[in-house]
Amino acid sequence: MNTSCVNFTELRFTSERELRRYLENVEAIWTPELMRELAGLGLQRKSITRIWNHADQFKLGILWEYETPKAFQNCQKVISKHIRPHAHKFEMVARSFRGVPVLDWRGDQSEFTKPADTSHEK
């Protein structure tokens, strides 16, 4: 599986309580039906991580991987429609970083490799 578009979103909460409240509600917001729809549009991976190396801060990181930049654009339309109405329910600030892989190491490979095609549509 080749990923050609990556997004990393940092969610910074005002308290541990708010972070936990978000996690308790995440599966009700990001439903299996919604995730299947996004997968059909080209979402390859969504992984939520607890950012632990910033002491006294309450952060989650979300890693998103998409098949193509176009898949990212299509998924963003669906996310905007279904998810943004929930964003105001949590005391948090979101910050996103978007990119395309230029070096990609995978556990099933023994070396770093460059993607075959490094020209990407914007």
C-alpha positions as CSV (number, residue, x, y, z in Angstrom):
1,M,0.0,0.0,0.0
2,N,1.5,3.3,-1.1
3,T,0.5,6.5,0.7
4,S,0.9,9.7,-1.3
5,C,-0.7,12.2,1.1
6,V,-0.3,12.5,4.9
7,N,-2.0,14.7,7.4
8,F,-1.0,15.0,11.1
9,T,-3.5,16.8,13.3
10,E,-2.6,17.9,16.8
11,L,-5.5,18.3,19.2
12,R,-4.6,20.4,22.3
13,F,-7.2,20.2,25.1
14,T,-7.6,22.6,28.0
15,S,-7.5,19.8,30.6
16,E,-7.1,16.0,31.1
17,R,-10.9,15.9,31.7
18,E,-11.6,17.4,28.2
19,L,-9.1,15.0,26.5
20,R,-10.8,12.0,28.2
21,R,-14.2,13.3,27.3
22,Y,-13.2,13.5,23.7
23,L,-11.8,9.9,23.7
24,E,-15.0,8.7,25.3
25,N,-17.0,10.2,22.5
26,V,-14.7,9.6,19.5
27,E,-16.3,6.3,18.4
28,A,-19.8,7.8,18.5
29,I,-18.6,10.7,16.3
30,W,-16.3,8.7,14.0
31,T,-18.8,5.9,13.3
32,P,-18.0,2.6,11.5
33,E,-20.2,3.8,8.6
34,L,-18.3,7.1,8.3
35,M,-15.0,5.3,8.4
36,R,-16.1,2.9,5.6
37,E,-17.2,5.9,3.5
38,L,-13.8,7.6,4.0
39,A,-12.0,4.3,3.2
40,G,-14.0,4.1,0.0
41,L,-12.8,7.6,-0.9
42,G,-9.2,6.7,-0.3
43,L,-8.4,7.1,3.4
44,Q,-5.9,4.4,4.2
45,R,-5.2,4.9,7.8
46,K,-6.3,7.0,10.8
47,S,-4.4,6.5,14.1
48,I,-5.0,8.5,17.3
49,T,-2.0,8.8,19.6
50,R,-1.5,10.4,23.0
51,I,1.3,12.9,22.9
52,W,3.2,12.2,26.1
53,N,6.5,14.1,25.6
54,H,5.0,17.5,26.4
55,A,4.7,17.6,30.2
56,D,1.6,19.2,31.7
57,Q,-0.2,19.4,28.3
58,F,-3.1,17.5,27.1
59,K,-2.6,16.5,23.5
60,L,-3.6,13.9,21.0
61,G,-2.1,13.4,17.6
62,I,-4.1,12.0,14.6
63,L,-2.2,10.5,11.7
64,W,-4.1,10.3,8.5
65,E,-2.8,8.6,5.3
66,Y,-4.5,8.9,2.0
67,E,-4.0,7.1,-1.4
68,T,-3.8,10.4,-3.3
69,P,-4.1,14.2,-2.8
70,K,-7.5,13.9,-4.5
71,A,-8.6,11.3,-2.0
72,F,-7.6,13.7,0.8
73,Q,-9.7,16.5,-0.9
74,N,-12.7,14.1,-1.2
75,C,-12.4,12.9,2.4
76,Q,-12.1,16.5,3.7
77,K,-15.5,17.3,2.2
78,V,-17.1,14.4,4.1
79,I,-15.2,15.2,7.3
80,S,-16.3,18.8,7.1
81,K,-19.9,17.9,6.7
82,H,-20.1,15.2,9.4
83,I,-17.4,16.1,11.9
84,R,-17.1,19.9,12.2
85,P,-20.5,20.2,13.9
86,H,-19.0,18.2,16.8
87,A,-15.8,20.2,17.1
88,H,-17.3,23.0,19.2
89,K,-18.4,20.4,21.9
90,F,-14.8,20.1,23.1
91,E,-12.5,22.6,24.7
92,M,-9.6,22.1,22.3
93,V,-7.5,23.7,19.6
94,A,-6.7,21.7,16.4
95,R,-3.6,22.3,14.3
96,S,-3.0,20.3,11.1
97,F,0.2,19.6,9.1
98,R,-0.1,18.2,5.6
99,G,2.6,16.7,3.4
100,V,3.6,14.1,0.9
101,P,6.1,11.4,1.7
102,V,9.7,12.0,0.4
103,L,11.3,9.2,2.5
104,D,9.2,6.3,3.8
105,W,10.3,3.5,6.0
106,R,8.1,0.5,6.5
107,G,8.6,-2.4,8.8
108,D,8.5,-4.9,6.0
109,Q,11.4,-3.2,4.2
110,S,15.0,-3.2,5.3
111,E,15.9,0.3,4.1
112,F,14.5,3.8,3.5
113,T,12.9,4.3,0.1
114,K,11.7,7.2,-1.9
115,P,8.2,6.9,-3.4
116,A,8.3,6.0,-7.1
117,D,6.4,9.2,-8.0
118,T,7.3,12.3,-6.1
119,S,5.3,14.7,-8.3
120,H,1.9,15.3,-6.6
121,E,-1.0,17.4,-7.5
122,K,-1.9,20.2,-5.1
